[in-house]
Amino acid sequence: MATILSRSGPFTDPDYTPEFGLESLVTSKVLVLGAGGLGCEILKNLVLSGFRHIECIDMDTIETSNLNRQFLFRSADVGKSKAIVACEFVSRRLARRGLTIVPHFCKIQDFDDDFYSQFSIIVCGLDSIEARRWMNEKLVSLAATTGHIIPWIDGGTEGFQGSVKLMIPTITACFECYMKLVPVQTTYPLCTLASTPRLPEHCIEWAHELEWPKRYPDMDFDADIPEHVDLMYQLAKERASQFGIEGVTKAKTLGVVKNIIPAIASTNAVIAAACCHECFKFVTSCAENMRDSMYYNGETGVVCVSDPYDKAADCAVCASLPQDYVIEEGCTLAQFVAGATQKFGLQQPLFFTAEGDLYNSKKPDAFVTDIPVVKLIPFADRVAKMQINIVDSSSPSTLKLVLRVE
């Protein structure tokens, strides 16, 4: 790395010095989120790039299906913590002077602001949208309340496609700004599942959502238990045979119930390399970073496109003011809750005003929901501005909406 950092180039900052680049590289603390397909590649790349202080968080354990692409794991590691095994493997195989790698076998939500504030940059290889959104709001909140800005790089893959996003909280577009580009998860109407299934997925969802609770009322389905998957497969296969539907396999059954996204090792390698490349450039200032995202498509060749992405003016996280939320006259609380939940991707939201709770999804029966939502807002707030606050398990901060009736 000294050879690379000791040379200037056409894209090097005019104030750059080799001493600064080398010192930043060996002193910066990097946090890696996830130790799966992307995380394994990221950990290896960061160490080989010269970073000396790395920590990794992952709450998952190693499964047999991981071994074909998550190359830091072996058969003997099945059932062990991904974070611990990955960090131990890298530390053992790539032992270098001054290298420190610390694993954390837990959730990202288990740490407070002080923990995250110690890192220079975060590289994310998570496979969960909800976890990314939580991390995004945590970092934006830190930047807004303390002025401490921690840049983070997010990588994601799906089959032969992948993306990398470089986000600087409060300065560039945040992860929530990109949510408009995230496709809605495929769902199937219950009436179709129950009466007119046409696809193998319909049969599997029928077995998962409707038949399993009837057949096994005292046994919660666990997709990580092979016996449960076998039973689910048999239920789906029986349903498929009744309607003459082909294509129900055990692999497809597992993919549907776990919402598995195909993972390809080569795609992980490309995206992880891009993540670490951006991390290296940002920390050392040896070259300009991309702006703001990169998309990779290896399905019909090799296509890499880097695009700028502006902050969303109505972003629920990084926009400075409460959002306007338009409702129709007579909109009931139930309609408002359903609409807001869908629009903002909420999980278990709590809606409240300055006077108290309007609706709690954990105790839905405790609230009357067929009343126009405007009538539930205190009169003083209706005269000034009809603001409703929302807290949700997917976010560490409060979403503020100002209702506007049209």
Number of C-alpha atoms within 10 A of each C-alpha: 12 11 7 11 20 14 12 15 10 8 11 15 13 10 7 17 17 18 13 15 22 20 12 18 24 16 13 18 20 24 24 26 29 26 31 26 26 29 29 27 25 28 30 21 18 23 21 14 15 16 24 20 20 21 19 27 23 23 15 17 18 22 17 13 9 18 16 13 19 21 14 23 22 15 11 9 17 17 12 15 20 30 28 19 20 25 24 16 15 17 18 10 10 13 12 13 7 10 15 16 20 15 21 17 16 15 14 19 13 7 10 10 11 9 9 18 16 14 17 17 22 24 26 27 29 23 19 10 15 16 16 21 19 20 23 24 23 21 24 25 21 20 19 15 8 9 12 15 19 19 23 26 21 22 27 22 28 16 16 19 21 20 23 25 27 25 22 21 26 21 13 19 24 28 27 21 20 15 15 11 8 9 7 9 6 6 9 12 9 15 10 13 20 15 9 12 22 15 15 21 22 25 28 30 24 24 27 19 13 14 18 20 14 10 11 10 10 8 10 10 18 12 16 11 9 11 12 16 19 15 15 25 23 18 19 26 22 16 21 22 12 9 13 10 17 12 12 22 15 17 10 17 27 19 16 17 19 12 12 12 12 10 18 16 17 13 24 29 20 18 26 32 20 20 29 22 15 21 24 21 17 20 24 21 22 25 19 13 16 16 15 17 20 20 18 21 18 15 11 7 9 10 11 13 10 15 12 12 15 13 18 17 13 15 21 20 26 24 16 12 14 17 17 14 17 13 17 13 12 15 15 20 21 16 18 19 21 12 13 15 16 11 10 13 17 19 15 13 21 20 18 18 17 11 10 10 15 21 21 18 15 10 9 10 10 11 14 13 18 12 14 17 20 20 12 17 20 15 12 9 15 14 8 8 14 20 21 20 18 22 19 19 13 20 23 17 17 14 18 21 20 16 20 15 13 8
